[in-house]
Amino acid sequence: MERRELLKIIAVLTGGAMVGGDVFLSGCKTSTKKGEGLLSADDIALLNEVGDTIIPVTNTPGAKAAKVGEFMNVYVSDCYRADQQKAFTEGLAVLDKACEKQFSKNFMALTPAERNQVIAALEPEAKTFNEQIKEKEQIARDAARQEIKEFIGAPLHYYSMIKQLTLLGYFTSEIGMKEALRYLPVPGKYDGAFPYKKGDKAWAI
């Protein structure tokens, strides 16, 4: 699976174009080193747990094992615009406030069942939020397309960005490619009639 194709799949699954996807494909602006970036160690730990709720451990390792929190720190720091970074980082505080309101404790202190409940509620919330933004910006987007100008829209819902980065970070990681997908280090010849069995994993990049 090529990265461009993966970004398209993620966009479908999250209801919005991959945030920072064009920058990711062309090359991010800097190279964030370990221990650097916009996110704190606590933020990264939180994102690993949220990611593990989105892609939990099954017969393959979950998102936390792929260190998606660390991946998000680099991606948000290097590939997001300033307004997208602000929406993402402020969203982490909003997430914990929602957990405090519902369960009187933050996300890290929730049980697995409570975490699933929080994520399940965020899915429709994010979808509605993104649809409202898209509808509101449609006229401006169409005008920019006609004038062949770049259109810069408002950031997606913070959960959509977290989910996008969880999927991207996981399926481009060594764990995601070798254990969740099928991996060939040296691809063989093209075979258009290669047999497929229901339930077979997709091929890695």
PyMOL commands that set and color helices and strands:
alter all, ss='L'
color gray80, all
select helices_A, chain A and resi 3-14+21-26+41-54+68-79+82-103+107-109+112-146+158-171+174-180
alter helices_A, ss='H'
color red, helices_A
deselect
rebuild
show_as cartoon
